[in-house]
Amino acid sequence: MIAAKERVYRNIKTKWLVLPEGGPTILGQGVLRLVRFEIDFFYEKKANQKKENVSVYDDQVRVRLFYTQDKGLISAEPCKEYSGPAAEVYVFILENKILSNQSEFRRAWSIARTKGLKTIINTPYKPADTGVNLYDLVFSNKITPKEFAKKTGNDYANVFREIRSKTPLTLNKAVEYSKILNCDPVDLLFDPLQIKVWGHVDLYKEISLENRYVIGQIYGSVQEQYVNVPRDIYKPNLNAIQIKSNGSYLHNKIAYYYRSDEVDVSNHNNKLVIAGMKDNALEDFGLTSTSYFFGIYIVEKGGRQTIYNPDPFASKKIICDNQKIEFSFIAPFVSLTNPDAMKKDYNYHELNANYKKIEYGNELKNQLANLERTLREKKLEKKDLTKTVDLFSKTLKEMDKIKRKA
């Protein structure tokens, strides 16, 4: 359902491409329900600019909302469009609560912007729309832009322009704001590195789509999905799959690997890998396909290469081997992550705010461990260190309370 009233932003154009039955005056009656939305980015060159990089382009965006009506007969679904400068449209959609699922809108926005930037820049390290990132981080800290401006000591008009991306953030500003927002300055200046999840794998059951996929065989993603990548493992040939096995300890984990056409197995034994096998059934027609498998690679006696199911509770223990078909490539996974654990929520900002206290608590724990070790090694009487140990123990309990609150 959409909002009855919307705050007007000067630079945002709003129009109905397909009017609801009865006209737009029925918006407050609750007869329209959102079905889907589309986000498209467009980049217009600024005047008198020749150098082709993202800094000389204006981010323009178009958001289209498609609805159904609870009453009446309609020949086409009603559609409303919002367009204008990207940061302003972004804030407009969120502040007016036009979409009830704001986290889904943020996810779709990130994917659309990533696709849009690929058309104008040739590097994966994409500079952020600093206004959007600033607004999100202010929101994540559960404060308003006005409260944030007050904390920074800056004039609200200037902060307002920064949130609307009228004034890009400098490095010095990002460092200053990061201390107040309890975040990494990189979060303000750069978007997270993202890659597409190209496939999923089930370790418990077979999957039937357009083809049948056996247990442990990777099948193509049905829906488009992007995930953040840890910066220290990123390379252009980094790929990702996701494990989809309800009940497995690996369920929902993202597995990253470097794509290679080589079959260098010298260092892969006993490692979690992705293995490719070519299917030559249609070779006479000039066609070959590759099947991909996920598991633990083991070289057994006689040179037999076997991929084992990494879940010890799975009914099928062996995924595949090279007895009939040779592996066309084998690549080890370099990282296995939980996508939920990589989200930077309110707890992330609270922990950063209590950084010094947490570090102090960890240092106290280390000192207490050293004292206890000294007590054991030198066999001193416990009463000689009782007061000191009790003092440290009391302090540690207080620090644990702070951690739990954070």
Secondary structure as GFF3:
##gff-version 3
##sequence-region A 1 406
A	DSSP	beta_strand	13	18	.	.	.	ID=ss1
A	DSSP	three_ten_helix	24	29	.	.	.	ID=ss2
A	DSSP	beta_strand	32	45	.	.	.	ID=ss3
A	DSSP	three_ten_helix	54	56	.	.	.	ID=ss4
A	DSSP	beta_strand	57	69	.	.	.	ID=ss5
A	DSSP	beta_strand	79	85	.	.	.	ID=ss6
A	DSSP	alpha_helix	86	95	.	.	.	ID=ss7
A	DSSP	alpha_helix	102	118	.	.	.	ID=ss8
A	DSSP	alpha_helix	130	140	.	.	.	ID=ss9
A	DSSP	alpha_helix	145	152	.	.	.	ID=ss10
A	DSSP	alpha_helix	156	163	.	.	.	ID=ss11
A	DSSP	alpha_helix	171	181	.	.	.	ID=ss12
A	DSSP	alpha_helix	185	189	.	.	.	ID=ss13
A	DSSP	beta_strand	194	201	.	.	.	ID=ss14
A	DSSP	beta_strand	207	208	.	.	.	ID=ss15
A	DSSP	beta_strand	212	213	.	.	.	ID=ss16
A	DSSP	beta_strand	219	220	.	.	.	ID=ss17
A	DSSP	beta_strand	226	228	.	.	.	ID=ss18
A	DSSP	three_ten_helix	231	233	.	.	.	ID=ss19
A	DSSP	beta_strand	238	243	.	.	.	ID=ss20
A	DSSP	beta_strand	254	258	.	.	.	ID=ss21
A	DSSP	beta_strand	271	279	.	.	.	ID=ss22
A	DSSP	three_ten_helix	283	285	.	.	.	ID=ss23
A	DSSP	beta_strand	289	299	.	.	.	ID=ss24
A	DSSP	three_ten_helix	301	303	.	.	.	ID=ss25
A	DSSP	beta_strand	305	308	.	.	.	ID=ss26
A	DSSP	beta_strand	318	321	.	.	.	ID=ss27
A	DSSP	beta_strand	327	337	.	.	.	ID=ss28
A	DSSP	three_ten_helix	339	342	.	.	.	ID=ss29
A	DSSP	alpha_helix	346	353	.	.	.	ID=ss30
A	DSSP	alpha_helix	355	378	.	.	.	ID=ss31
A	DSSP	alpha_helix	382	405	.	.	.	ID=ss32
###
